[in-house]
Amino acid sequence: MSADSIPLSPSDSAPAFRLAGSGFAYGDRAVLAPFSLDLAAGETVAILGASGCGKSTLLRLIAGLLPGQPSPFAGQVAWMAQQDLLLPWLSLQDNILLGTRLRGEIPDLGRAQTLLARLGLADRANTPPASLSGGMRQRAALARTLMEDRPLVLMDEPFSALDAITRAAMQDLASEMLAQRSVLLVTHDPAEACRLADRIFILSGQPAGLQQVAELPAGAPRDPLSAPVLPILRSVQAALQKAVAA
């Protein structure tokens, strides 16, 4: 994989990140075709596709989590997964500070406490994860992602395990708190993509390639059933069904 990182800029003309790769294969099986994708500062791009098509592999490739594939964005990437991945033997606050401690840095307790307060978890700082609800645990995972303070955020179906009401609340929080970052969101839900993303791509084929299928009006989070967005949602659903059937 090769890619270029361009400093964050308020200009709409230059991408914050240019993601490009020559593809990826597991042994003799080609999984990803060559791809190129520009992400602007403050832009969220969603990627949809059938289960097993390579969405998570694409994120891992960009993050440098695949063997022999170092990321060109080392030190610039934060990751939020579908599972909260909180360590059960650490308090909520210590989980949020885990990345700092693993790097041997002095933890910024003030920033951690500010994030916990902003996410409604200030009174749970010393609580073990096992005593938290699913929504609280996922808010903690978002706090840990924000604690890393990276310009490029990769999100791998981060809200899919939540109930509908909690998921909508988490989508709103993430949209607000990641507004200044470049975000690449993998999701299986066209409505979530239309709610949060500025552009939507579908990953399909063998090997899988990226195709842009929609551009959304400004103003996330949006109501995917609103008059301006509903036709886009329907077109994305149709494109996804076609890709899955192929």
Buried (B, 14 or more C-beta within 10 A) or exposed (E): BEBEBEEBEEEEEBBBBBBBBEBBEEEEEBBBBEBEBBBBBBBBBBBBBBEEBBBBBBBBBBBBBBEEBEBBBEEBBBBBBBEBBBEEEBBBBBBBBBBBEEEEEEBBEEBBBBBBEBBEBEEBBEBBBEEBEEBBBBBBBBBBBBBBEBBBBBBBBBBEBBEEEBBBBBBBBBBEBBEEBBBBBBBBBBBBBBBBBBBBBBBBBEBBBBBEBBEBEEEBBBEBEEEEBEEBBEBBBEBBEEBBEE
